[in-house]
Amino acid sequence: MKTANTDTLEGLFKEVYGDAVIDLVPNAARTVKDFPFVSASQQEGNKFNQPVRLSRTHGWTLSTSGEAFALNEPEPGQHANASVQGSSFVLRDAISLAAAVKLSRSGKDKRAFVEGTSYLVEGMSETAAFVLELQNIFGQSSIGTVDAQTNDSGDTQTFSFTSGTFVAAIWSGLENGFVEFYTSGGSKLTSTPCQVDSVDLENLSVTFTGVEAQLDAVAGATNPVVYLRGTKDAGMVGLRTQVSNNGNMFGIDGAQYSLWQGNTKTLTSAAMSFVHLLRALNKPVNRGLMSDVLCYQNPSTWTDMMNDIAALKRIMGDKGSFSQGSQKLSFEYQGGAITLVPHIFMFPSEMLCFPKGKGKRVGASELTFNMPGVGKVWENLTNHAGVGIRCFWNQAIFLPCPNQCLLINGIKNTDQQ
């Protein structure tokens, strides 16, 4: 009987999928499309150094004397390297030895290979892209705030989430996944990760299985928050944190340099409108934003904005233009063009705005099935009758201009009222 030949599987994988695995990334991965990946050439250890300008040069002199006047001393502008830490992600899966034998026997039969691996490869690609997209947006920030405990069955407890932070697209399909709970101040409540047991999308609630005492601590905390397992400590710094930064980020202190501080605008539980958006954008505009802008928002917010097109026309009159499509809406403002993009992973209560084309993703690798330093896709499992496969990415999202970015929170969409 012919044994599984990982070399044959290797060759077929590269021949069938090659670099086209990136095409398997779902459309929900907006940041992958909007932020180009750049493999950084300058790095210190495993960090990537991105130079940023933090203040202007001030060594200028004015005179109306017409004489050979004295010059003020040079006062150079301040620059620093933002030290961006790339986050590594590895996902494992496997097929049985019997299946591996059949695929090996197929030789160069691409159709048989695709039939045997398509669900596996596409499923892993979707999961890897899902985690990457969540990290790009929520890295080191929570994915939901607990509103109340609705059921206590010992080591299985149900919690409802606030309507402004419950994202159906995040929780759908997360059954059997692992999460961790923290207090709103950042103290860990569950030293052992909890497992998602079931999801009730209608009632904005999730049932978790974990250590009873730890789940009780979650129930007793005020507004506890939840993270995907490991993402608070080992994840990248996401857009949500970067656009609203007011402290130390990437080794630069925002308290010392105002250009390194982001902007936040809080609505008073109001539905989003073009007037609210334009007024909120005055914050980054007054701090230097004069370029095209991308805005991510929840589909419910997008719907309210689309219904507000009549108001937009009144605001613009005959002085501007807008274009309306099924996936985005663009219109002019004082700094350029604003493009509204619905994003299924965004909180219903928030909108992220940032200059178009200024951000990027830096790191060692895009999503790949070719293990760095190993050069192989498949591996024989040591203690199981099967063949393993892994996918990997190492990267971090980066905006060099938080002063030109904006987080709008406090949105209450019409369908929540």
C-alpha positions in Angstrom: 0.0 0.0 0.0 1.3 3.4 -0.9 1.9 5.7 2.0 1.0 9.4 2.2 3.6 11.4 0.3 3.8 14.9 1.7 6.1 15.9 -1.1 3.4 15.1 -3.6 0.8 17.0 -1.5 3.3 19.9 -1.3 3.7 20.1 -5.1 0.0 19.9 -5.7 -0.8 22.5 -3.1 1.6 25.1 -4.7 0.4 24.2 -8.2 -3.3 24.6 -7.3 -3.3 27.4 -4.9 0.1 29.2 -5.2 -0.1 32.8 -4.1 -3.8 32.8 -5.0 -4.7 31.9 -1.5 -5.1 35.6 -0.9 -8.1 35.5 -3.2 -9.8 33.2 -0.6 -9.9 36.1 1.9 -13.6 37.0 2.4 -15.0 40.4 1.4 -15.4 41.3 5.1 -11.7 41.8 5.3 -11.9 45.5 4.4 -8.6 46.6 6.1 -6.6 44.1 4.0 -7.8 45.9 0.9 -7.6 49.5 2.2 -4.2 49.2 4.0 -1.4 47.9 1.7 1.1 45.4 3.2 4.7 46.6 3.3 7.4 44.3 4.5 9.5 46.8 6.6 13.2 47.0 5.7 14.2 48.7 8.9 13.7 46.6 12.1 15.2 46.3 15.5 14.8 42.7 16.6 11.2 41.7 15.8 9.9 45.3 15.8 9.5 47.6 12.8 10.6 51.2 12.9 8.4 53.8 11.2 9.8 57.4 11.3 7.1 60.0 12.2 7.2 63.8 12.4 6.1 65.0 15.8 6.7 68.8 15.6 7.6 71.5 13.1 11.0 73.2 12.8 11.0 76.5 14.6 14.4 78.1 13.8 12.9 80.9 11.6 13.6 84.6 11.7 11.5 87.6 10.5 12.8 91.2 9.9 11.6 94.4 8.3 14.9 96.3 8.8 16.4 95.6 5.3 19.7 95.1 7.1 21.9 92.0 7.6 19.8 91.0 10.6 20.8 88.4 13.2 19.3 84.9 12.8 17.6 82.9 15.5 19.2 79.7 16.6 18.1 76.5 14.8 15.2 74.7 16.5 14.9 71.4 14.6 11.6 69.6 14.3 11.1 66.6 16.4 11.1 63.2 14.8 10.9 59.7 16.3 10.7 56.1 15.3 7.4 54.5 16.0 8.3 51.0 17.1 5.6 48.8 15.7 5.3 45.2 17.0 4.1 42.7 14.4 1.7 40.1 15.8 2.1 36.5 14.8 -0.8 34.2 14.1 -0.6 30.4 13.5 -3.6 28.2 12.7 -3.4 24.4 12.6 -5.6 21.8 11.0 -5.2 18.2 9.8 -6.6 15.5 7.6 -6.5 11.8 8.2 -3.7 9.5 7.0 -6.3 7.7 4.8 -7.3 11.0 3.1 -3.6 11.9 2.6 -3.0 8.5 0.9 -5.9 9.1 -1.5 -4.6 12.6 -2.3 -1.1 11.3 -2.8 -2.4 8.6 -5.2 -4.1 11.3 -7.2 -0.7 12.4 -8.4 -1.2 15.5 -10.5 -4.9 15.2 -10.6 -5.7 18.8 -9.6 -9.4 18.3 -9.5 -9.2 15.4 -7.0 -6.8 17.5 -4.9 -9.1 20.5 -4.9 -12.1 18.3 -3.9 -10.1 16.9 -1.0 -8.6 20.2 0.3 -10.9 23.0 -0.7 -13.1 23.0 2.5 -10.0 22.8 4.6 -8.0 25.5 2.9 -10.9 27.9 2.5 -12.0 27.4 6.1 -8.5 28.1 7.4 -8.2 31.1 5.1 -11.5 32.5 6.4 -10.6 32.0 10.0 -7.1 33.6 9.6 -8.7 36.5 7.8 -11.4 36.8 10.4 -8.8 37.1 13.2 -6.6 39.5 11.2 -9.5 41.8 10.4 -10.7 41.9 14.1 -7.1 42.6 15.1 -6.7 45.4 12.6 -9.8 47.0 14.1 -10.0 45.9 17.7 -6.4 44.9 18.5 -5.8 45.3 22.2 -9.4 46.6 22.7 -12.5 44.6 23.6 -15.1 43.2 21.2 -18.0 43.7 23.5 -19.3 45.1 26.8 -21.5 42.9 29.1 -24.8 44.4 30.0 -26.2 41.8 32.4 -26.2 38.1 33.4 -29.3 36.4 32.2 -28.7 32.8 33.3 -26.5 31.1 35.8 -26.1 27.3 35.6 -22.9 27.0 37.5 -20.0 26.6 35.1 -22.3 27.6 32.2 -23.6 31.2 32.3 -25.3 33.5 29.8 -24.5 37.2 29.5 -26.3 39.8 27.4 -24.2 42.6 25.8 -25.0 46.3 25.3 -26.7 47.0 22.0 -23.9 49.4 21.0 -21.2 46.8 21.3 -22.9 43.6 20.2 -21.7 42.7 16.7 -23.6 39.8 15.1 -20.9 39.1 12.5 -18.3 38.6 15.2 -20.3 36.2 17.3 -21.9 34.2 14.4 -19.8 31.1 14.0 -17.8 31.7 17.2 -19.3 28.7 18.9 -16.6 26.5 20.6 -14.2 29.5 20.3 -12.4 30.9 23.4 -12.6 34.3 25.0 -11.4 36.1 28.1 -13.1 38.6 30.3 -11.6 41.7 31.9 -12.9 44.5 34.1 -13.5 47.9 32.4 -10.3 49.0 34.0 -8.2 46.2 32.4 -8.0 43.6 35.3 -8.4 40.0 34.1 -11.4 38.2 35.5 -11.0 34.8 33.8 -7.5 33.3 34.2 -8.8 30.3 32.3 -10.3 31.1 28.9 -14.0 30.6 28.6 -15.6 28.7 25.7 -18.5 30.0 23.6 -21.3 27.5 24.1 -24.2 29.2 22.1 -25.1 32.6 20.6 -28.6 34.2 20.8 -28.4 36.9 18.1 -32.0 38.1 18.7 -31.4 38.8 22.4 -27.8 40.0 22.0 -26.6 37.3 24.4 -23.9 34.6 24.5 -23.7 31.5 26.7 -20.2 30.6 28.0 -18.7 27.5 29.7 -15.8 28.1 32.1 -14.7 28.0 35.7 -17.8 28.8 37.8 -16.0 31.2 40.2 -14.5 33.1 37.4 -17.8 33.5 35.6 -19.4 34.6 38.9 -16.7 37.3 39.0 -17.7 38.4 35.6 -21.4 38.6 36.7 -20.4 40.7 39.7 -18.3 43.2 37.8 -19.5 46.5 36.5 -19.5 46.6 32.7 -16.9 43.8 32.1 -15.5 43.5 28.6 -14.6 40.5 26.5 -11.6 39.8 24.2 -10.8 36.9 21.9 -8.4 34.6 23.6 -4.9 36.1 23.8 -5.7 39.2 21.9 -5.4 41.7 24.7 -1.8 40.9 25.6 -0.4 39.4 22.4 -2.4 41.2 19.7 -1.4 44.2 17.6 -2.6 47.8 18.4 -5.8 48.2 16.3 -7.3 51.1 14.5 -9.8 51.8 17.2 -7.0 52.5 19.7 -4.8 54.4 17.3 -7.3 56.9 16.1 -8.3 57.9 19.7 -4.8 57.6 21.2 -4.0 60.0 24.1 -1.1 58.2 25.7 2.0 56.2 25.0 1.8 54.2 21.7 4.5 52.5 19.7 7.1 54.0 22.1 6.0 57.7 21.5 4.2 59.6 24.3 1.1 61.4 23.1 1.0 63.4 26.3 4.2 65.0 25.2 3.5 65.4 21.4 0.1 66.7 20.4 0.4 65.3 16.9 0.5 61.9 18.4 -2.9 62.3 20.0 -6.1 61.1 18.2 -9.6 62.6 18.2 -12.8 61.4 19.8 -16.3 62.8 19.3 -19.1 61.5 21.5 -22.7 61.7 20.3 -25.6 61.8 22.9 -27.2 58.5 21.8 -28.2 60.0 18.5 -28.6 58.4 15.1 -25.7 59.2 12.7 -26.2 61.9 10.1 -24.2 63.9 7.6 -24.4 66.9 9.8 -23.0 65.0 12.8 -20.2 63.6 10.7 -19.2 66.9 9.2 -19.2 68.6 12.6 -17.2 65.8 14.2 -14.6 65.9 11.4 -13.9 69.5 12.3 -11.7 68.1 15.1 -9.1 66.4 12.9 -9.5 69.1 10.2 -8.5 71.8 12.7 -5.5 69.7 13.5 -4.2 69.2 9.9 -6.6 66.8 8.1 -6.8 68.0 4.5 -7.1 64.8 2.4 -9.6 62.2 1.4 -11.1 60.3 4.3 -12.3 56.7 4.7 -15.0 56.0 7.4 -15.9 52.6 8.6 -19.3 52.1 10.2 -21.7 49.4 11.1 -24.3 48.5 8.4 -27.1 49.9 10.6 -25.2 53.3 10.7 -24.7 53.0 7.0 -28.5 52.6 6.5 -29.2 55.7 8.6 -26.7 57.7 6.5 -28.2 56.4 3.2 -31.6 57.6 4.4 -30.1 61.0 5.1 -29.1 61.6 1.5 -31.8 64.2 1.2 -30.1 66.1 4.0 -26.7 65.7 2.3 -28.1 67.3 -0.9 -29.4 70.2 1.0 -26.0 70.7 2.7 -24.1 70.5 -0.5 -26.5 72.4 -2.8 -24.8 72.9 -6.1 -21.3 73.3 -4.6 -20.3 69.7 -4.3 -20.9 66.2 -5.6 -21.6 62.8 -4.3 -21.7 59.3 -5.7 -23.9 56.5 -4.3 -23.2 52.8 -4.7 -24.2 49.5 -3.1 -21.0 49.3 -1.1 -19.9 52.9 -0.5 -21.1 56.4 -0.5 -18.7 59.3 -1.3 -19.2 63.0 -1.0 -17.1 66.2 -0.7 -16.1 68.1 2.4 -13.6 70.9 3.0 -10.6 68.7 2.9 -11.4 66.4 0.0 -13.7 63.5 -0.4 -15.3 61.3 2.4 -16.0 57.7 1.5 -18.4 55.9 3.9 -17.8 52.1 3.9 -20.1 49.7 5.8 -18.2 47.2 7.8 -19.9 44.2 9.5 -17.3 44.0 12.3 -17.8 47.6 13.5 -19.6 48.4 16.7 -23.1 49.8 16.1 -22.2 52.7 18.4 -19.0 53.7 16.7 -17.4 55.1 13.4 -13.7 55.2 12.5 -12.4 57.9 10.2 -8.9 58.2 8.9 -7.0 59.7 5.9 -7.1 57.5 2.8 -3.8 56.1 1.7 -1.7 57.1 4.7 -2.0 53.8 6.6 -0.3 50.5 5.9 0.3 47.1 7.3 3.8 46.2 8.2 5.3 42.9 9.2 7.1 39.8 8.2 4.4 38.0 6.2 1.0 38.2 4.6 -1.4 35.3 5.1 0.5 32.3 3.8 0.5 28.5 4.0 4.2 28.3 3.3 5.8 28.2 6.7 8.7 30.7 7.0 12.0 29.0 7.6 10.5 25.6 6.9 9.3 26.0 3.3 6.7 23.3 3.6 2.9 23.3 3.8 2.3 19.8 5.1 3.8 17.8 7.9 3.4 14.3 9.2 1.8 14.4 12.7 3.9 12.8 15.3 1.3 11.2 17.6 -1.7 10.9 15.3 -2.6 9.1 12.0 -2.8 12.2 9.9 -1.1 15.0 8.0 -1.1 18.5 9.4 -1.3 21.9 7.7 -0.7 25.4 9.0 -1.3 28.9 7.9 0.5 32.0 9.2 0.7 35.8 9.2 2.9 38.3 11.0 1.9 41.9 10.7 0.6 45.1 12.4 -1.6 47.9 11.1 -0.2 51.4 11.4 -1.4 55.0 11.0 1.4 57.6 11.2 -1.0 60.5 11.8 -3.5 59.9 14.7 -4.0 63.7 14.9 -5.8 63.4 11.5 -8.0 60.5 12.6 -11.3 60.3 14.5 -13.4 57.9 16.6 -17.1 58.8 16.8 -18.9 57.0 19.6 -22.3 57.2 21.3 -24.1 56.5 18.0 -27.6 55.0 18.5 -29.0 53.7 15.2 -32.6 54.0 14.3 -33.1 50.3 14.5 -31.9 50.3 18.1 -34.4 53.0 19.2 
